[in-house]
Amino acid sequence: MMWAIAAGAAVVATVAVLMVVALAPPAGRAPDARPGASGSPDAGRFDRPADWSTYRPAVHLTPADRWMNDPQRPFWLDGQWHYYYLYNADFPDGNGTEWYHATSTDLVHWREEGVAIEKYANGLGDIETGSAVVDTANSAGFGAGAVIAIMTQQHEGVQRQSLFVSTDGGFRFEPYDGNPVMDNPGAPHWRDPKIVWDEARSEWLMVLAEGHKLGFYTSPDLKHWTFRSGFERDDLGVLECPDLFRMSLDGDPSKTTWVLVAGVNGAEHGMTTGTAYWTGEWDGERFTAASADPSWLDRGADFYAAVTWDDPRLPEPERLASRYAIGWLNNWAYAGDLPTDDWHGGSDSVVRELALRTVDGRPTLVSAPVARLSDLEGGARTVDDERVTDDAGTSLPQPSSDAYRLRVDVAPDPADPASEVRFRVKDGSGAFATVGVDFASGVAFVARDADAAAATMPEAYRAVRTASAPLRDGVVTLDVIVDASSVEVFVNGGEQVLSSLVFGAPGANGLAVESVGGATELRSLRLAPFAVAPVERLGSAG
């Protein structure tokens, strides 16, 4: 066995975007001089504060209290990202969500800004999922640079689309006097508008979730919308949280395609609720999918209501080549049953960067954690060229922090090939979750039927989730982001992702490996701790 210590923060060429939450830099401090940043003299930055609850994440966004769910697409304005999520300040006694606001300069470190759009304030109900845009050309008439948010409001069971305006850079919004801008035509499901600018046709484009259909609408001014067509599915349950955007394939700006995304129930496809997508063409009237079969942005149990966005500061070819994404790290099958005490609703996933690449002949959204994540990594311990057998224990370096990054390259031993290799995370007190590779079936998997919460959770929680994991250049690579209550596994450079909530026994943080049915070659292992990155809470400093 070869163990080594890698000095300094790891720099990984293939990583892209991960959301972590941290204390935003105080006024006058340069962004990279934050307490807890890589290279900081703060020796305790890897330890979660003693007064944090057992499952409060170190590097994932959660509210201070109450309830969170759907992310709302961020936008860049006035030198920072503006992000919102659905928040219920009255949970568990009252219903209804509103938009809670957070800002960041790098999609890594976040600061709370408070409620930006209040529920029940204009007589049309609470504030649900939608999207916000910066109206640089003043198409809506509220002034160049106004932030226009269009979202679903629901009153007495009727869903309508309303418009809200911010003229202070996205911090506070006021309702438009002409709301709703889209009244319900009599549909029971009519929600979650996602708006993009169609550059080729110089108009706004909306995709709306309408039960088993995604409806497409266009507008010159964000106030008046014309129905164009629908994209219908009868195999994915009630569709929600759609998205539509254009990307270049394999980074070639001469080869672009549109991508249609929706939150779905994947039971007929062997999945749980999740985020499906199709590539195809938008011609100004309708979307035509290249294949009827959906692909999946994440095949884990807990990645829903995902949003994506690009960086407007980049040149056009780079904007087409990459996007960011974030999802809700939870599942409606057990969303209210999680063993968290001081807040509820799970967390946001890590933010990822997406690229559209040809994988096994099919355009595929490939995901990876952000390069700035390395700012939070401490010195890594490594193992190289270790043979793991099924009849002898193999010692691994142990995590020194609750949140860490584990990268491994594994392959079956040619002389005695294993059928599976399994890594136990959050191992202790008889509870653990398993991240593994089934070489015989060519899949990676996450199993949490033995974690500390599984016995009291619904069956959907205990189901094993799998993703394709063929050998690439003779190995399967796993890039695993572990936090106090979650595991996210990027397989083979992000060709597939498995995101899951995981609850170990209090204080348990062991890491172990076992090979099943033969031997596994552990070509490389790299274990790096994450510094704790607390959100800068509204009205406090931590």
C-alpha distance (Angstrom), angle and dihedral (degrees) to the residues before:
residue distance angle dihedral
M1 . . .
M2 3.80 . .
W3 3.79 118.1 .
A4 3.79 122.6 179.6
I5 3.77 139.5 173.7
A6 3.80 116.1 -130.2
A7 3.78 111.8 -150.8
G8 3.78 120.6 -131.3
A9 3.78 129.4 -3.6
A10 3.78 118.1 -31.0
V11 3.79 117.9 -113.1
V12 3.79 111.4 -153.8
A13 3.77 117.4 -169.1
T14 3.78 96.1 -154.5
V15 3.77 99.2 51.7
A16 3.75 122.4 103.7
V17 3.80 125.5 167.0
L18 3.80 134.8 0.6
M19 3.74 125.7 163.7
V20 3.78 113.6 -135.7
V21 3.75 125.2 166.2
A22 3.75 123.3 -130.2
L23 3.76 145.7 154.1
A24 3.79 106.1 -70.9
P25 3.80 115.5 -126.5
P26 3.79 113.1 -90.3
A27 3.77 117.7 -120.1
G28 3.78 111.6 -71.5
R29 3.79 95.0 21.3
A30 3.79 119.1 112.8
P31 3.84 112.8 -118.1
D32 3.81 93.8 -114.1
A33 3.81 93.9 49.9
R34 3.83 93.3 72.4
P35 3.78 119.5 136.5
G36 3.79 106.0 -101.7
A37 3.80 95.4 26.9
S38 3.79 118.2 134.2
G39 3.76 109.7 -76.1
S40 3.82 93.2 23.0
P41 3.79 115.1 144.0
D42 3.82 88.6 -133.3
A43 3.81 99.0 116.0
G44 3.82 93.7 -172.3
R45 3.76 96.7 56.7
F46 3.84 93.3 107.4
D47 3.82 94.4 58.5
R48 3.78 119.8 85.9
P49 3.82 111.3 -127.6
A50 3.79 112.9 -88.3
D51 3.80 92.4 -123.8
W52 3.81 93.9 57.2
S53 3.79 117.8 106.9
T54 3.80 119.7 -107.6
Y55 3.79 97.0 -98.0
R56 3.82 101.9 34.0
P57 3.84 103.5 127.9
A58 3.78 121.3 -121.3
V59 3.82 97.1 -151.5
H60 3.82 106.2 19.6
L61 3.78 128.6 85.8
T62 3.81 116.4 -107.4
P63 3.80 131.7 158.3
A64 3.78 118.6 -108.6
D65 3.81 90.2 -115.0
R66 3.80 145.9 -21.8
W67 3.85 119.6 36.0
M68 3.81 139.4 -30.2
N69 3.80 134.0 -178.9
D70 3.83 138.5 144.5
P71 3.83 118.6 40.5
Q72 3.81 117.5 -133.0
R73 3.80 118.5 -142.6
P74 3.85 113.4 -93.1
F75 3.79 124.2 -131.3
W76 3.81 133.2 -163.2
L77 3.81 117.3 -118.2
D78 3.80 135.3 150.7
G79 3.79 95.0 -0.8
Q80 3.79 100.0 -48.5
W81 3.78 145.6 70.3
H82 3.80 116.8 -104.2
Y83 3.79 114.7 -151.4
Y84 3.80 132.0 177.7
Y85 3.78 135.1 -171.2
L86 3.79 134.2 -174.4
Y87 3.80 110.8 -93.3
N88 3.80 131.9 -178.1
A89 3.79 110.1 -157.7
D90 3.83 90.4 -177.8
F91 3.81 97.3 57.0
P92 3.01 126.5 163.4
D93 3.79 97.3 14.6
G94 3.79 100.3 39.6
N95 3.79 137.7 38.1
G96 3.78 134.8 -135.1
T97 3.78 134.5 75.1
E98 3.79 135.5 -127.4
W99 3.81 134.7 -171.8
Y100 3.80 114.1 -86.5
H101 3.82 114.8 -161.9
A102 3.81 130.7 -140.0
T103 3.82 129.8 170.0
S104 3.79 135.4 -153.0
T105 3.78 138.7 173.9
D106 3.81 95.8 -151.4
L107 3.84 109.6 17.6
V108 3.78 87.0 -109.4
H109 3.81 106.2 76.4
W110 3.81 119.8 46.2
R111 3.78 139.9 -164.9
E112 3.79 127.5 -165.4
E113 3.81 116.5 -123.2
G114 3.80 100.2 177.6
V115 3.79 133.9 -120.0
A116 3.81 111.2 -21.2
I117 3.82 99.6 -179.3
E118 3.80 117.6 28.9
K119 3.78 124.3 -145.8
Y120 3.80 124.8 -119.8
A121 3.81 92.6 14.0
N122 3.83 101.6 119.4
G123 3.80 103.7 35.9
L124 3.81 95.5 -104.6
G125 3.79 99.3 95.4
D126 3.76 136.4 -105.6
I127 3.81 127.2 -22.8
E128 3.79 113.7 -100.7
T129 3.79 136.6 170.2
G130 3.80 122.5 -38.1
S131 3.79 137.9 116.3
A132 3.78 141.0 -95.6
V133 3.81 129.6 -141.3
V134 3.79 134.9 -174.1
D135 3.80 106.5 -120.4
T136 3.79 97.5 -147.1
A137 3.82 94.1 167.5
N138 3.83 95.4 46.8
S139 3.79 91.8 -120.9
A140 3.82 91.3 156.4
G141 3.81 94.5 48.0
F142 3.80 98.3 -120.5
G143 3.79 93.8 111.0
A144 3.78 134.7 -75.5
G145 3.79 109.7 -68.8
A146 3.81 95.9 20.8
V147 3.79 114.0 146.3
I148 3.79 111.4 -123.8
A149 3.80 118.8 -163.0
I150 3.79 121.5 -171.2
M151 3.78 116.9 -173.1
T152 3.77 143.9 151.9
Q153 3.78 119.8 -85.9
Q154 3.79 118.0 -169.9
H155 3.79 123.3 -157.0
E156 3.81 123.0 173.7
G157 3.79 90.0 -14.8
V158 3.81 95.8 -52.3
Q159 3.80 117.5 119.8
R160 3.80 119.1 -148.9
Q161 3.80 134.4 167.3
S162 3.80 117.6 -116.1
L163 3.80 133.4 -173.9
F164 3.79 124.9 -135.7
V165 3.82 126.8 -174.9
S166 3.78 132.4 -148.4
T167 3.79 120.9 -167.7
D168 3.82 94.9 172.2
G169 3.81 97.2 69.3
G170 3.80 100.1 -83.8
F171 3.82 100.6 -52.5
R172 3.81 98.8 109.0
F173 3.80 129.6 16.7
E174 3.80 132.0 -159.7
P175 3.81 124.8 -155.2
Y176 3.80 119.1 -108.2
D177 3.80 112.7 -113.6
G178 3.81 91.0 -130.5
N179 3.81 95.9 59.5
P180 2.90 132.4 177.5
V181 3.79 94.3 49.2
M182 3.83 88.4 -174.8
D183 3.81 117.4 32.6
N184 3.77 119.9 -157.2
P185 3.83 113.7 -95.5
G186 3.80 91.7 -151.8
A187 3.80 99.8 -74.1
P188 3.83 120.9 142.8
H189 3.83 91.0 -148.3
W190 3.82 115.2 40.1
R191 3.78 112.2 138.8
D192 3.81 156.3 106.8
P193 3.85 103.4 60.3
K194 3.79 115.6 -157.0
I195 3.82 115.0 -164.2
V196 3.81 128.9 -162.8
W197 3.79 134.1 167.2
D198 3.80 113.0 -110.4
E199 3.79 100.1 -146.3
A200 3.79 95.3 -172.8
R201 3.83 92.3 57.3
S202 3.83 99.6 29.6
E203 3.79 94.6 -127.1
W204 3.77 141.9 105.0
L205 3.79 116.8 -98.1
M206 3.80 125.0 -157.2
V207 3.79 131.3 -170.4
L208 3.82 115.0 -162.4
A209 3.81 130.4 -169.8
E210 3.81 109.4 -122.2
G211 3.80 107.5 173.1
H212 3.79 107.5 -86.1
K213 3.80 91.5 -0.8
L214 3.79 137.1 68.7
G215 3.80 109.3 -144.1
F216 3.82 123.6 -150.5
Y217 3.81 121.6 -147.9
T218 3.81 134.8 174.1
S219 3.80 132.3 -154.4
P220 3.82 138.7 179.2
D221 3.81 94.4 -153.1
L222 3.85 111.2 19.7
K223 3.82 89.6 -110.8
H224 3.80 104.3 73.1
W225 3.79 117.5 50.3
T226 3.81 131.1 -169.8
F227 3.82 122.2 -158.3
R228 3.79 112.7 -125.8
S229 3.81 109.1 171.9
G230 3.79 146.5 -45.2
F231 3.79 137.6 -114.3
E232 3.81 108.3 -146.9
R233 3.81 132.4 -161.0
D234 3.80 129.4 174.6
D235 3.81 97.3 -176.4
L236 3.81 103.6 61.8
G237 3.79 105.5 60.0
V238 3.79 121.9 -125.8
L239 3.80 107.1 -12.7
E240 3.81 119.7 -131.7
C241 3.81 143.3 170.0
P242 3.84 99.3 22.7
D243 3.79 127.4 -169.3
L244 3.81 135.4 -171.0
F245 3.78 128.5 -169.5
R246 3.80 143.6 146.4
M247 3.82 124.0 -115.7
S248 3.77 138.1 173.5
L249 3.79 117.8 -114.7
D250 3.81 115.5 -121.1
G251 3.79 89.3 -9.0
D252 3.82 93.1 -66.6
P253 3.84 108.9 135.4
S254 3.81 89.8 -159.4
K255 3.81 89.5 63.2
T256 3.79 109.6 59.3
T257 3.79 131.2 159.5
W258 3.78 136.9 177.1
V259 3.79 121.6 -113.3
L260 3.81 122.1 -151.1
V261 3.82 117.1 -161.4
A262 3.80 133.4 -173.0
G263 3.77 141.1 172.1
V264 3.80 105.5 -116.5
N265 3.78 146.8 170.8
G266 3.79 103.5 -114.1
A267 3.81 98.9 -170.8
E268 3.82 93.2 120.2
H269 3.81 88.2 53.9
G270 3.80 96.7 48.2
M271 3.81 91.9 -98.7
T272 3.77 137.8 110.2
T273 3.80 123.0 -130.2
G274 3.78 108.8 -47.0
T275 3.78 148.2 128.0
A276 3.81 118.3 -64.6
Y277 3.79 128.4 -176.1
W278 3.78 143.4 -173.1
T279 3.78 130.5 -160.1
G280 3.79 118.9 -141.3
E281 3.79 145.4 107.8
W282 3.78 134.4 -55.8
D283 3.82 112.6 -158.5
G284 3.79 98.8 -179.2
E285 3.82 92.5 -90.8
R286 3.78 108.5 47.0
F287 3.79 144.7 6.1
T288 3.80 116.7 -120.8
A289 3.80 114.8 -163.8
A290 3.80 118.7 -139.7
S291 3.81 88.7 -141.5
A292 3.79 131.9 16.6
D293 3.80 91.0 -139.3
P294 3.80 114.6 92.1
S295 3.79 123.0 -129.6
W296 3.80 122.0 -147.9
L297 3.76 127.3 -124.5
D298 3.81 90.2 -157.8
R299 3.81 127.3 6.5
G300 3.79 96.2 -161.5
A301 3.79 126.7 107.0
D302 3.78 96.2 -106.1
F303 3.80 118.5 47.6
Y304 3.79 114.1 102.7
A305 3.82 142.0 144.3
A306 3.80 89.8 26.9
V307 3.80 122.2 -173.9
T308 3.81 129.2 -164.1
W309 3.79 133.5 -162.3
D310 3.78 141.8 168.5
D311 3.79 132.5 -132.1
P312 3.82 110.8 -103.7
R313 3.81 91.3 -160.5
L314 3.81 92.1 69.0
P315 3.81 126.0 89.6
E316 3.79 113.1 -97.2
P317 3.84 96.2 -101.4
E318 3.81 90.7 53.4
R319 3.81 92.5 45.9
L320 3.79 89.3 54.8
A321 3.80 92.8 47.4
S322 3.80 100.0 54.3
R323 3.80 142.9 29.0
Y324 3.77 137.1 175.9
A325 3.81 124.5 -123.4
I326 3.78 137.9 -170.4
G327 3.80 131.1 178.5
W328 3.78 140.3 -171.1
L329 3.79 108.4 -93.1
N330 3.79 97.1 -141.5
N331 3.80 142.8 71.4
W332 3.82 128.6 -128.9
A333 3.83 89.4 -133.6
Y334 3.82 88.8 75.5
A335 3.81 105.4 0.6
G336 3.81 93.8 131.2
D337 3.81 96.1 41.3
L338 3.81 100.5 68.9
P339 3.83 117.0 127.6
T340 3.81 95.0 -120.9
D341 3.78 117.1 125.2
D342 3.79 109.2 -173.0
W343 3.82 98.5 42.5
H344 3.80 136.6 12.5
G345 3.78 140.2 -150.6
G346 3.80 100.5 60.7
S347 3.80 118.6 -103.9
D348 3.75 142.5 -81.0
S349 3.76 115.8 -83.0
V350 3.73 120.1 -116.5
V351 3.78 111.1 -80.2
R352 3.79 111.4 -107.3
E353 3.76 135.0 -163.4
L354 3.77 115.3 -127.1
A355 3.78 129.6 -150.9
L356 3.80 126.3 178.5
R357 3.79 108.3 -129.3
T358 3.77 136.5 165.8
V359 3.81 107.0 -107.1
D360 3.80 117.5 178.3
G361 3.80 89.3 -18.2
R362 3.82 96.1 -51.8
P363 3.83 129.4 101.9
T364 3.80 103.4 -111.4
L365 3.80 133.4 -176.3
V366 3.80 104.0 -126.2
S367 3.81 117.9 -160.2
A368 3.80 133.6 -157.3
P369 3.83 137.8 167.9
V370 3.79 117.8 -100.5
A371 3.78 121.8 -88.2
R372 3.81 89.4 -128.9
L373 3.78 87.6 66.7
S374 3.78 85.6 81.1
D375 3.81 87.2 69.9
L376 3.79 86.8 73.5
E377 3.80 97.5 44.6
G378 3.76 120.4 105.3
G379 3.77 128.0 -157.9
A380 3.80 110.5 -45.2
R381 3.79 128.9 -133.7
T382 3.79 115.7 -145.9
V383 3.79 140.7 -162.4
D384 3.81 122.0 -162.9
D385 3.82 133.2 -168.9
E386 3.78 97.9 -4.3
R387 3.82 121.2 162.6
V388 3.81 112.1 -141.0
T389 3.81 114.0 -160.6
D390 3.78 132.5 -169.9
D391 3.78 94.7 -124.3
A392 3.81 102.1 50.6
G393 3.77 134.1 49.1
T394 3.79 118.2 -115.1
S395 3.79 117.7 -149.5
L396 3.77 117.5 -135.7
P397 3.80 130.2 -169.7
Q398 3.80 108.4 -92.9
P399 3.82 126.1 -125.3
S400 3.79 113.0 -100.4
S401 3.82 93.9 -164.6
D402 3.80 136.4 42.7
A403 3.80 91.0 -117.1
Y404 3.77 120.6 47.8
R405 3.78 146.0 147.0
L406 3.79 121.2 -118.0
R407 3.80 120.3 -169.0
V408 3.79 119.7 -175.8
D409 3.80 138.3 172.6
V410 3.82 112.3 -158.0
A411 3.80 137.5 175.5
P412 3.80 136.7 169.4
D413 3.81 112.8 -95.5
P414 3.83 106.4 -108.3
A415 3.81 92.2 -141.6
D416 3.81 95.2 50.5
P417 3.81 108.4 7.0
A418 3.79 117.5 -154.6
S419 3.78 119.9 -136.4
E420 3.82 91.1 -145.8
V421 3.77 143.4 7.0
R422 3.80 118.4 -154.8
F423 3.79 130.6 -165.5
R424 3.78 116.1 -162.5
V425 3.81 114.3 -148.8
K426 3.82 128.1 -172.0
D427 3.79 84.7 19.4
G428 3.80 117.2 176.5
S429 3.80 145.5 96.1
G430 3.80 89.9 31.0
A431 3.80 94.8 -58.6
F432 3.80 130.6 103.6
A433 3.80 145.2 137.7
T434 3.80 123.0 -125.2
V435 3.79 128.7 -135.5
G436 3.76 110.0 -174.2
V437 3.78 152.1 149.2
D438 3.79 123.9 -124.0
F439 3.79 100.0 -153.7
A440 3.81 92.7 -175.7
S441 3.82 92.7 57.4
G442 3.79 96.9 31.7
V443 3.81 95.6 -123.9
A444 3.78 138.7 120.4
F445 3.79 117.4 -141.6
V446 3.78 145.9 -170.2
A447 3.81 118.7 -149.8
R448 3.79 123.1 -176.5
D449 3.80 100.5 165.6
A450 3.81 87.3 115.5
D451 3.80 98.8 47.5
A452 3.80 122.4 113.4
A453 3.81 94.8 -97.3
A454 3.82 100.8 41.7
A455 3.80 98.8 90.4
T456 3.81 93.1 60.5
M457 3.80 97.5 38.5
P458 3.84 129.0 90.3
E459 3.79 119.8 -91.0
A460 3.81 90.7 -101.5
Y461 3.80 88.6 67.1
R462 3.81 92.8 55.0
A463 3.82 95.6 49.9
V464 3.81 115.4 113.6
R465 3.81 113.2 -120.2
T466 3.80 120.7 -148.9
A467 3.81 140.0 -170.9
S468 3.79 133.2 -172.2
A469 3.82 111.8 -87.4
P470 3.81 113.0 171.7
L471 3.78 120.4 173.5
R472 3.81 109.7 -88.2
D473 3.80 112.9 -163.0
G474 3.79 87.3 -13.6
V475 3.83 97.8 -52.8
V476 3.79 144.1 74.1
T477 3.80 113.8 -132.5
L478 3.79 123.8 -152.3
D479 3.80 124.2 -169.9
V480 3.81 105.2 -169.8
I481 3.80 125.3 -168.0
V482 3.82 109.3 -162.3
D483 3.80 123.4 -172.1
A484 3.80 135.7 166.3
S485 3.81 92.0 -79.4
S486 3.80 108.9 11.0
V487 3.79 146.9 53.7
E488 3.83 123.9 -157.9
V489 3.79 117.8 -173.2
F490 3.82 122.4 -163.5
V491 3.80 108.1 -162.1
N492 3.81 124.3 -153.4
G493 3.78 96.3 -11.7
G494 3.80 93.0 -37.9
E495 3.80 98.3 -54.0
Q496 3.80 83.3 133.9
V497 3.81 133.1 14.7
L498 3.80 132.1 -159.4
S499 3.82 115.3 -165.3
S500 3.79 121.4 -177.5
L501 3.74 141.3 161.7
V502 3.81 109.5 -119.1
F503 3.80 128.4 -172.7
G504 3.77 117.9 -163.7
A505 3.78 124.8 -171.2
P506 3.82 111.7 -79.1
G507 3.79 108.4 -79.3
A508 3.82 93.9 5.7
N509 3.80 114.0 132.2
G510 3.80 107.2 146.9
L511 3.81 124.4 146.3
A512 3.80 121.9 -153.2
V513 3.81 139.0 163.6
E514 3.79 133.3 -151.3
S515 3.78 133.9 178.8
V516 3.81 119.8 -143.5
G517 3.79 126.2 -150.4
G518 3.79 95.8 -1.9
A519 3.78 140.3 -14.7
T520 3.80 131.8 -40.6
E521 3.78 126.8 -153.1
L522 3.78 109.0 -133.3
R523 3.79 94.9 -159.0
S524 3.79 93.0 179.5
L525 3.79 141.0 -10.2
R526 3.79 126.9 -171.7
L527 3.81 121.4 -174.8
A528 3.82 118.6 -173.1
P529 3.83 127.6 173.5
F530 3.79 121.0 -130.1
A531 3.76 120.3 -133.3
V532 3.78 112.7 -124.9
A533 3.79 110.9 -98.3
P534 3.82 109.0 -166.4
V535 3.77 119.9 -167.7
E536 3.78 113.2 -111.2
R537 3.78 96.5 -114.2
L538 3.77 121.3 -141.6
G539 3.79 108.8 -91.3
S540 3.80 94.7 5.7
A541 3.79 141.4 63.0
G542 3.78 104.8 -116.3
